[in-house]
Amino acid sequence: MNIFQELENMTKRESSIFTYQLVDGSYIMAEEVDFDFDENVIFIINPVRIKENNIDNKFQLTTYMITEPSHPIQLREDAIVASTPAPAVLRRNYFQYNLLNALQNSLSNDDFQEIVKLIFGGLDSKDDVEKQENNPFDFSETYKIKKSKNPNNPWDRY
């Protein structure tokens, strides 16, 4: 199954991904996990900042806060100007961003780049999601990262 099809299926299922406009004018997107009615606090996880590129009217997702993955963050209700459930295309981008962020944090840079090439091989920064080619990468098979042993280091196992 293609990673984009899996992400599409994930975004169609019920998810509590919301976009928020904050009082400072910034926009964020996050998954709501709880609400404290007494303190007027929304608990969110994996927030991302939505930045608009004024040149070509495209959006970019970036890290909003440096936290542990899925660590709850308190978002005070009085800091929110507006909120709405995220549209399907933004939810898909949100899941892609968090997937790549988790991979980048758990793999070496070379391994991460190799996997990104395999998964997103036909994409460059100007391609749209609709223009993506089918990717031959099979997620049901075990993938082995190609490594070679360093002959100068007797302790190198690869």
N, C-alpha and C positions, 0 to 999 in steps of 0.2 A: 504494500500500500504506500502511496506517495505521501510524504510528510505534509504536503499542502492539503491533501484530502483529509488526513487525520485532523489537522488543525481546523479545517472547515467543519468537520463533524463535531469537534469539541466546541466550536463557537455556536453551533446550532443548538446544542444542549443548553439547559438552563445554567446560566452562570451569572453571578452577581457582580459583573464588571461595570463600573460606573465612571463617567467623566465628571470632573468638577472644575468649576471656575472659582478660584480663590480670591480673597479680598485684595491681594497684591496684584491681581490681573493675570496671574499665571494659570495654566491649565494642567491638570494631572488626570491620570486614569489609574484605577486600582480596583482590587476585588474587595468588596465589603464582606466582613466575616461576623461582625457583631455590632450591637448598638447599646449604649448605656443611656437609658432615658433620664436617669437622675442627674447625670453629669453633662448631658447633651454632647456625647462623644460618639463618633463613628470609628470603629476599629477596622482598619484596612490592612491589606498585605500586598507586597510587591508593587508599590506605587511607581509610576513612570511619569516624567514630565513630557508634555506635548508641546513642542516648539514649532512655530509656523515660520516657514521660509518665505519672506515677502517677495523674493525675486520670482519664483515660479509657483507660488501658492501651494507648496507641498508641506507636509508635516513630518516631523522627526521625533522619535521617541528617545529620551535620554533618562539616565538615572535621576530620580527625584531625591532620595535620601540614601545614605550608605547604611544599610542594615543587613542583618542576616536574612537569607531567603525565607520567606513566609513568616517572618517575625511581625507580630501585630504592631501597628502604629496608630496612635490616637490622633484623629482628625477632629478638631473642635468644630461643632456645628456653626458657631458664630464666625468662623474663618471661611465659610463657604458662601459664595454669592449665588451659585446655581449648580444643580447636578442633574444628570440624566443617565439612563442606561446607555452604555456604549453601543453604537451601531455595529453590525456584524463585521464589517471590514476593519474597524478599529480593534475589536476583540481579537480577530485573527492576528493582527499585527502585534497586539499586546502579548499573546501567547508565543508568537515567534520570537519576540524580543526577549522574553523571560527564558525561553528554551536556550537561545544562543548565549544569554548571559550566564546561565547555569553551566553550560558546556565550557565557556571561556574561563570560568572560575575553577573548574575541576580538571582541566587538561592543560598540558604545556602548549605554548603558542604554536609550535609546529604541528602538533596533533590537532589542535583546534582548527588551524587553517586547512589542513588536509580534509577534515570532516566537513567544513563549510564548503569546500570545493566540490565534494561528493554530493552534498545535499542541494546546494544552490549553484551547481556548476554552470547552468545556462543563464544566470542572472548577472546583470551589472546594475549600477545605481540608477540607470535611466529606464529600466524595464518595469512594466506594470505587472501586477499579479495576473491579469488576464492573458498576458503575452508569454507566460512561462511555458517552457517545453516540458514534456513528461520526463521525469528523471528516472534513469534506469536503476538507481540505488534501491536495493531490496532490504527493507528494515526487518524482515523475518529471518534473515541470515546473520550469522555471527560475523562481525567485522573485525579484522585484525589489522592493527596499525603496523606499517612496514618500518622496521628499525634495523639498523646495521650495527654490528659490534665495532667498537673503537679498538683498533689493533694496538694503540699506544697505551691503553688503560687495561691492565689485567683484571681489574675488578668490574669492568663493564660487562653486564650479562647479555647485552644485545649486540 
